[in-house]
Structure formats: structure tokens, C-alpha cells
Amino acid sequence: TVWTQYENGVGGASASGTRTLRAEQLAHAAFERCFEWMTTEASLDPIAAEHALLPACLATESSEFKVSELTSRFLTAIWVIKQFSPVRITVKGSQGGFGHVSVSR
């Protein structure tokens, strides 16, 4: 896992290894994922977007954020929230790519 710290927040990325994968290759993969996020216009990495989704749904005001990758976990979380809440969540983008998310009541 690698992370970056900015004036107004943090972001990061991780990679999973196997017995045959050298530590250098694992670190390189994690840095690649982090760099991919850093070179986009995204305000959140995929993990941070998952963590920000529920608070955005509970907020009294509208929320918007950009995420560097729309993961299946993130899109599933949106589906689950919509089953139990009247919140309106709009996603522009497709799975595996950059996304813009709007949340409102």
C-alpha cells in the first residue's frame, strides 16, 4: 500500500502479491496504480470513493466528486444504497473508467 498526502486530503493505492512476485514488482504495481489516480482529474481514488459514498448520501446538501476508477464494488454499493434510500445518485462513466458522481436528495 502506498499513499499520498496533500494539503486538503490523502489518496493511495495498493497491490496484492503472490509467492512468485518479487517485492520490487509488487511495489511497482502499487505505485503505478497510485500514479494513475494522481494523473487524472479525480478528487478521490477508488477506495476513498467507496468510503465517501455513504456520508454523501446522508448529507443534507448535494455532493459531487470525481473518481479515478468506477469499480464493481463501488457500483454495487450504489445499487444497494438505492434499494433502501430515496437518495438520487447519478454516475457518469462506465465500470473500469473515470467517473463523475452526483448525490442528492
VMD Tcl script that builds the backbone (N, CA, C; Angstrom):
set m [mol new atoms 315]
animate dup $m
set s [atomselect $m all]
$s set {name element resname resid chain x y z} {
  {N N THR 1 A 0.839 -1.181 0.000}
  {CA C THR 1 A 0.000 0.000 0.000}
  {C C THR 1 A 0.883 1.243 0.000}
  {N N VAL 2 A 0.543 2.179 -0.847}
  {CA C VAL 2 A 1.208 3.477 -0.867}
  {C C VAL 2 A 0.142 4.551 -0.725}
  {N N TRP 3 A 0.512 5.670 -0.154}
  {CA C TRP 3 A -0.438 6.764 -0.025}
  {C C TRP 3 A 0.272 8.082 -0.245}
  {N N THR 4 A -0.521 9.068 -0.613}
  {CA C THR 4 A -0.005 10.410 -0.824}
  {C C THR 4 A -0.798 11.363 0.057}
  {N N GLN 5 A -0.142 12.377 0.545}
  {CA C GLN 5 A -0.815 13.350 1.395}
  {C C GLN 5 A -0.730 14.711 0.737}
  {N N TYR 6 A -1.873 15.374 0.669}
  {CA C TYR 6 A -1.977 16.698 0.089}
  {C C TYR 6 A -2.461 17.667 1.153}
  {N N GLU 7 A -2.519 18.923 0.813}
  {CA C GLU 7 A -2.948 19.938 1.772}
  {C C GLU 7 A -4.354 19.657 2.294}
  {N N ASN 8 A -5.253 19.211 1.422}
  {CA C ASN 8 A -6.651 19.017 1.816}
  {C C ASN 8 A -7.111 17.571 1.752}
  {N N GLY 9 A -6.216 16.614 1.797}
  {CA C GLY 9 A -6.657 15.226 1.757}
  {C C GLY 9 A -5.541 14.250 1.459}
  {N N VAL 10 A -5.930 13.008 1.358}
  {CA C VAL 10 A -4.991 11.928 1.073}
  {C C VAL 10 A -5.576 11.016 0.007}
  {N N GLY 11 A -4.735 10.205 -0.579}
  {CA C GLY 11 A -5.162 9.203 -1.537}
  {C C GLY 11 A -4.116 8.111 -1.568}
  {N N GLY 12 A -4.432 7.029 -2.210}
  {CA C GLY 12 A -3.459 5.956 -2.254}
  {C C GLY 12 A -3.882 4.824 -3.153}
  {N N ALA 13 A -3.104 3.759 -3.086}
  {CA C ALA 13 A -3.372 2.577 -3.889}
  {C C ALA 13 A -2.663 1.391 -3.254}
  {N N SER 14 A -3.058 0.208 -3.660}
  {CA C SER 14 A -2.406 -0.990 -3.150}
  {C C SER 14 A -2.357 -2.039 -4.254}
  {N N ALA 15 A -1.586 -3.068 -4.006}
  {CA C ALA 15 A -1.476 -4.185 -4.931}
  {C C ALA 15 A -1.316 -5.455 -4.108}
  {N N SER 16 A -1.793 -6.547 -4.646}
  {CA C SER 16 A -1.677 -7.842 -3.959}
  {C C SER 16 A -0.585 -8.674 -4.610}
  {N N GLY 17 A 0.141 -9.385 -3.781}
  {CA C GLY 17 A 1.243 -10.182 -4.295}
  {C C GLY 17 A 0.971 -11.674 -4.244}
  {N N THR 18 A 1.878 -12.399 -4.829}
  {CA C THR 18 A 1.869 -13.858 -4.790}
  {C C THR 18 A 3.257 -14.315 -4.367}
  {N N ARG 19 A 3.403 -15.579 -4.130}
  {CA C ARG 19 A 4.711 -16.097 -3.715}
  {C C ARG 19 A 5.792 -15.872 -4.763}
  {N N THR 20 A 5.405 -15.894 -6.019}
  {CA C THR 20 A 6.401 -15.754 -7.091}
  {C C THR 20 A 6.671 -14.303 -7.477}
  {N N LEU 21 A 5.895 -13.369 -6.951}
  {CA C LEU 21 A 6.075 -11.962 -7.288}
  {C C LEU 21 A 7.107 -11.326 -6.368}
  {N N ARG 22 A 8.102 -10.724 -6.960}
  {CA C ARG 22 A 9.151 -10.078 -6.167}
  {C C ARG 22 A 8.612 -8.814 -5.520}
  {N N ALA 23 A 9.176 -8.445 -4.379}
  {CA C ALA 23 A 8.736 -7.257 -3.636}
  {C C ALA 23 A 8.827 -6.001 -4.502}
  {N N GLU 24 A 9.859 -5.909 -5.327}
  {CA C GLU 24 A 10.025 -4.752 -6.195}
  {C C GLU 24 A 8.878 -4.649 -7.196}
  {N N GLN 25 A 8.443 -5.788 -7.726}
  {CA C GLN 25 A 7.333 -5.800 -8.677}
  {C C GLN 25 A 6.028 -5.402 -7.994}
  {N N LEU 26 A 5.845 -5.857 -6.775}
  {CA C LEU 26 A 4.650 -5.518 -6.015}
  {C C LEU 26 A 4.611 -4.018 -5.731}
  {N N ALA 27 A 5.727 -3.468 -5.284}
  {CA C ALA 27 A 5.801 -2.029 -5.019}
  {C C ALA 27 A 5.562 -1.230 -6.295}
  {N N HIS 28 A 6.132 -1.688 -7.396}
  {CA C HIS 28 A 5.950 -1.014 -8.677}
  {C C HIS 28 A 4.463 -0.992 -9.064}
  {N N ALA 29 A 3.774 -2.098 -8.880}
  {CA C ALA 29 A 2.348 -2.173 -9.218}
  {C C ALA 29 A 1.535 -1.190 -8.369}
  {N N ALA 30 A 1.835 -1.115 -7.066}
  {CA C ALA 30 A 1.121 -0.188 -6.186}
  {C C ALA 30 A 1.382 1.264 -6.592}
  {N N PHE 31 A 2.650 1.594 -6.895}
  {CA C PHE 31 A 2.969 2.952 -7.321}
  {C C PHE 31 A 2.318 3.287 -8.655}
  {N N GLU 32 A 2.244 2.322 -9.558}
  {CA C GLU 32 A 1.584 2.541 -10.853}
  {C C GLU 32 A 0.124 2.927 -10.651}
  {N N ARG 33 A -0.575 2.187 -9.786}
  {CA C ARG 33 A -1.988 2.475 -9.519}
  {C C ARG 33 A -2.155 3.846 -8.876}
  {N N CYS 34 A -1.277 4.183 -7.955}
  {CA C CYS 34 A -1.339 5.488 -7.308}
  {C C CYS 34 A -1.076 6.598 -8.331}
  {N N PHE 35 A -0.087 6.389 -9.179}
  {CA C PHE 35 A 0.240 7.387 -10.193}
  {C C PHE 35 A -0.904 7.553 -11.191}
  {N N GLU 36 A -1.587 6.456 -11.538}
  {CA C GLU 36 A -2.740 6.540 -12.434}
  {C C GLU 36 A -3.788 7.479 -11.852}
  {N N TRP 37 A -4.039 7.345 -10.544}
  {CA C TRP 37 A -5.016 8.222 -9.886}
  {C C TRP 37 A -4.520 9.666 -9.883}
  {N N MET 38 A -3.257 9.874 -9.577}
  {CA C MET 38 A -2.700 11.221 -9.472}
  {C C MET 38 A -2.711 11.964 -10.804}
  {N N THR 39 A -2.691 11.263 -11.917}
  {CA C THR 39 A -2.644 11.916 -13.223}
  {C C THR 39 A -4.028 12.174 -13.810}
  {N N THR 40 A -5.086 11.837 -13.076}
  {CA C THR 40 A -6.440 12.135 -13.528}
  {C C THR 40 A -6.945 13.397 -12.852}
  {N N GLU 41 A -8.133 13.819 -13.238}
  {CA C GLU 41 A -8.792 14.961 -12.594}
  {C C GLU 41 A -9.594 14.507 -11.374}
  {N N ALA 42 A -9.463 13.259 -11.014}
  {CA C ALA 42 A -10.276 12.700 -9.933}
  {C C ALA 42 A -9.907 13.297 -8.583}
  {N N SER 43 A -10.937 13.564 -7.791}
  {CA C SER 43 A -10.698 14.036 -6.430}
  {C C SER 43 A -10.532 12.867 -5.464}
  {N N LEU 44 A -10.994 11.682 -5.866}
  {CA C LEU 44 A -10.910 10.510 -4.994}
  {C C LEU 44 A -10.374 9.306 -5.741}
  {N N ASP 45 A -9.585 8.481 -5.034}
  {CA C ASP 45 A -9.185 7.194 -5.580}
  {C C ASP 45 A -10.361 6.224 -5.365}
  {N N PRO 46 A -10.349 5.038 -5.960}
  {CA C PRO 46 A -11.499 4.128 -5.852}
  {C C PRO 46 A -11.880 3.746 -4.422}
  {N N ILE 47 A -10.915 3.540 -3.554}
  {CA C ILE 47 A -11.226 3.160 -2.171}
  {C C ILE 47 A -11.839 4.340 -1.418}
  {N N ALA 48 A -11.257 5.516 -1.579}
  {CA C ALA 48 A -11.793 6.705 -0.908}
  {C C ALA 48 A -13.209 7.011 -1.395}
  {N N ALA 49 A -13.479 6.770 -2.668}
  {CA C ALA 49 A -14.828 6.998 -3.202}
  {C C ALA 49 A -15.839 6.080 -2.524}
  {N N GLU 50 A -15.468 4.830 -2.308}
  {CA C GLU 50 A -16.362 3.906 -1.591}
  {C C GLU 50 A -16.657 4.425 -0.191}
  {N N HIS 51 A -15.635 4.950 0.470}
  {CA C HIS 51 A -15.791 5.435 1.844}
  {C C HIS 51 A -16.589 6.734 1.902}
  {N N ALA 52 A -16.524 7.546 0.859}
  {CA C ALA 52 A -17.228 8.830 0.841}
  {C C ALA 52 A -18.690 8.696 0.422}
  {N N LEU 53 A -19.050 7.585 -0.173}
  {CA C LEU 53 A -20.390 7.434 -0.732}
  {C C LEU 53 A -21.495 7.513 0.321}
  {N N LEU 54 A -21.409 6.760 1.388}
  {CA C LEU 54 A -22.464 6.758 2.398}
  {C C LEU 54 A -22.605 8.116 3.081}
  {N N PRO 55 A -21.521 8.762 3.540}
  {CA C PRO 55 A -21.688 10.110 4.106}
  {C C PRO 55 A -22.320 11.089 3.118}
  {N N ALA 56 A -21.972 10.975 1.835}
  {CA C ALA 56 A -22.578 11.848 0.824}
  {C C ALA 56 A -24.087 11.598 0.731}
  {N N CYS 57 A -24.493 10.359 0.888}
  {CA C CYS 57 A -25.917 10.014 0.829}
  {C C CYS 57 A -26.671 10.503 2.067}
  {N N LEU 58 A -25.998 10.596 3.180}
  {CA C LEU 58 A -26.631 11.032 4.424}
  {C C LEU 58 A -26.607 12.548 4.605}
  {N N ALA 59 A -25.817 13.244 3.812}
  {CA C ALA 59 A -25.694 14.696 3.930}
  {C C ALA 59 A -26.988 15.387 3.518}
  {N N THR 60 A -27.237 16.545 4.102}
  {CA C THR 60 A -28.452 17.296 3.766}
  {C C THR 60 A -28.283 18.084 2.468}
  {N N GLU 61 A -27.071 18.368 2.084}
  {CA C GLU 61 A -26.783 19.073 0.838}
  {C C GLU 61 A -26.301 18.096 -0.233}
  {N N SER 62 A -26.331 18.532 -1.469}
  {CA C SER 62 A -25.854 17.714 -2.580}
  {C C SER 62 A -24.343 17.572 -2.523}
  {N N SER 63 A -23.845 16.483 -3.089}
  {CA C SER 63 A -22.412 16.228 -3.150}
  {C C SER 63 A -22.040 15.820 -4.567}
  {N N GLU 64 A -20.836 16.157 -4.959}
  {CA C GLU 64 A -20.286 15.737 -6.249}
  {C C GLU 64 A -18.816 15.415 -6.064}
  {N N PHE 65 A -18.376 14.370 -6.752}
  {CA C PHE 65 A -16.945 14.069 -6.747}
  {C C PHE 65 A -16.592 13.285 -7.989}
  {N N LYS 66 A -15.310 13.314 -8.306}
  {CA C LYS 66 A -14.785 12.565 -9.439}
  {C C LYS 66 A -13.931 11.437 -8.892}
  {N N VAL 67 A -14.076 10.262 -9.479}
  {CA C VAL 67 A -13.320 9.096 -9.032}
  {C C VAL 67 A -12.502 8.566 -10.208}
  {N N SER 68 A -11.273 8.160 -9.911}
  {CA C SER 68 A -10.362 7.749 -10.980}
  {C C SER 68 A -10.755 6.439 -11.642}
  {N N GLU 69 A -11.488 5.582 -10.912}
  {CA C GLU 69 A -11.925 4.308 -11.489}
  {C C GLU 69 A -13.235 3.882 -10.839}
  {N N LEU 70 A -14.229 3.623 -11.665}
  {CA C LEU 70 A -15.509 3.111 -11.178}
  {C C LEU 70 A -15.387 1.596 -11.057}
  {N N THR 71 A -15.202 1.127 -9.833}
  {CA C THR 71 A -15.034 -0.309 -9.606}
  {C C THR 71 A -16.382 -0.990 -9.467}
  {N N SER 72 A -16.399 -2.300 -9.620}
  {CA C SER 72 A -17.643 -3.053 -9.449}
  {C C SER 72 A -18.140 -2.942 -8.012}
  {N N ARG 73 A -17.222 -2.902 -7.044}
  {CA C ARG 73 A -17.624 -2.731 -5.635}
  {C C ARG 73 A -18.345 -1.408 -5.425}
  {N N PHE 74 A -17.808 -0.345 -6.005}
  {CA C PHE 74 A -18.410 0.978 -5.873}
  {C C PHE 74 A -19.796 1.011 -6.511}
  {N N LEU 75 A -19.910 0.475 -7.716}
  {CA C LEU 75 A -21.199 0.467 -8.406}
  {C C LEU 75 A -22.214 -0.424 -7.692}
  {N N THR 76 A -21.757 -1.505 -7.086}
  {CA C THR 76 A -22.643 -2.362 -6.292}
  {C C THR 76 A -23.120 -1.624 -5.050}
  {N N ALA 77 A -22.237 -0.888 -4.412}
  {CA C ALA 77 A -22.622 -0.100 -3.233}
  {C C ALA 77 A -23.703 0.912 -3.600}
  {N N ILE 78 A -23.590 1.531 -4.748}
  {CA C ILE 78 A -24.617 2.470 -5.209}
  {C C ILE 78 A -25.942 1.740 -5.382}
  {N N TRP 79 A -25.917 0.588 -6.005}
  {CA C TRP 79 A -27.136 -0.195 -6.215}
  {C C TRP 79 A -27.796 -0.536 -4.875}
  {N N VAL 80 A -26.996 -0.985 -3.908}
  {CA C VAL 80 A -27.541 -1.357 -2.592}
  {C C VAL 80 A -28.159 -0.140 -1.907}
  {N N ILE 81 A -27.457 0.992 -1.927}
  {CA C ILE 81 A -27.984 2.205 -1.286}
  {C C ILE 81 A -29.317 2.596 -1.910}
  {N N LYS 82 A -29.424 2.504 -3.236}
  {CA C LYS 82 A -30.664 2.868 -3.915}
  {C C LYS 82 A -31.830 1.957 -3.539}
  {N N GLN 83 A -31.552 0.725 -3.117}
  {CA C GLN 83 A -32.613 -0.198 -2.726}
  {C C GLN 83 A -33.263 0.208 -1.403}
  {N N PHE 84 A -32.552 0.951 -0.557}
  {CA C PHE 84 A -33.024 1.264 0.785}
  {C C PHE 84 A -33.197 2.755 1.054}
  {N N SER 85 A -32.869 3.592 0.098}
  {CA C SER 85 A -32.895 5.030 0.339}
  {C C SER 85 A -33.441 5.764 -0.882}
  {N N PRO 86 A -34.176 6.854 -0.655}
  {CA C PRO 86 A -34.697 7.628 -1.788}
  {C C PRO 86 A -33.660 8.585 -2.396}
  {N N VAL 87 A -32.428 8.449 -1.981}
  {CA C VAL 87 A -31.376 9.333 -2.478}
  {C C VAL 87 A -31.193 9.144 -3.988}
  {N N ARG 88 A -30.833 10.242 -4.654}
  {CA C ARG 88 A -30.608 10.208 -6.099}
  {C C ARG 88 A -29.106 10.211 -6.356}
  {N N ILE 89 A -28.600 9.155 -6.971}
  {CA C ILE 89 A -27.170 9.046 -7.281}
  {C C ILE 89 A -27.029 8.924 -8.793}
  {N N THR 90 A -26.283 9.841 -9.372}
  {CA C THR 90 A -26.047 9.837 -10.809}
  {C C THR 90 A -24.568 9.566 -11.057}
  {N N VAL 91 A -24.284 8.605 -11.920}
  {CA C VAL 91 A -22.901 8.259 -12.253}
  {C C VAL 91 A -22.704 8.464 -13.748}
  {N N LYS 92 A -21.714 9.262 -14.097}
  {CA C LYS 92 A -21.332 9.439 -15.493}
  {C C LYS 92 A -19.999 8.730 -15.674}
  {N N GLY 93 A -19.964 7.770 -16.558}
  {CA C GLY 93 A -18.780 6.963 -16.779}
  {C C GLY 93 A -19.182 5.498 -16.776}
  {N N SER 94 A -18.231 4.637 -17.020}
  {CA C SER 94 A -18.526 3.207 -17.040}
  {C C SER 94 A -17.503 2.445 -16.203}
  {N N GLN 95 A -17.886 1.249 -15.814}
  {CA C GLN 95 A -17.035 0.420 -14.957}
  {C C GLN 95 A -15.631 0.291 -15.531}
  {N N GLY 96 A -14.647 0.481 -14.654}
  {CA C GLY 96 A -13.249 0.389 -15.058}
  {C C GLY 96 A -12.651 1.697 -15.518}
  {N N GLY 97 A -13.500 2.718 -15.709}
  {CA C GLY 97 A -13.008 4.004 -16.183}
  {C C GLY 97 A -13.261 5.124 -15.196}
  {N N PHE 98 A -12.907 6.322 -15.616}
  {CA C PHE 98 A -13.089 7.535 -14.837}
  {C C PHE 98 A -14.576 7.795 -14.646}
  {N N GLY 99 A -14.957 8.373 -13.501}
  {CA C GLY 99 A -16.366 8.646 -13.276}
  {C C GLY 99 A -16.619 9.942 -12.535}
  {N N HIS 100 A -17.794 10.502 -12.787}
  {CA C HIS 100 A -18.268 11.691 -12.090}
  {C C HIS 100 A -19.543 11.283 -11.367}
  {N N VAL 101 A -19.592 11.505 -10.050}
  {CA C VAL 101 A -20.702 11.042 -9.227}
  {C C VAL 101 A -21.393 12.243 -8.591}
  {N N SER 102 A -22.729 12.280 -8.695}
  {CA C SER 102 A -23.545 13.311 -8.053}
  {C C SER 102 A -24.527 12.620 -7.127}
  {N N VAL 103 A -24.664 13.152 -5.910}
  {CA C VAL 103 A -25.571 12.597 -4.912}
  {C C VAL 103 A -26.462 13.718 -4.404}
  {N N SER 104 A -27.769 13.487 -4.446}
  {CA C SER 104 A -28.702 14.491 -3.931}
  {C C SER 104 A -29.945 13.804 -3.386}
  {N N ARG 105 A -30.707 14.541 -2.622}
  {CA C ARG 105 A -31.955 14.016 -2.040}
  {C C ARG 105 A -33.128 14.460 -2.863}
}
mol reanalyze $m
mol bondsrecalc $m
mol representation Tube
mol addrep $m
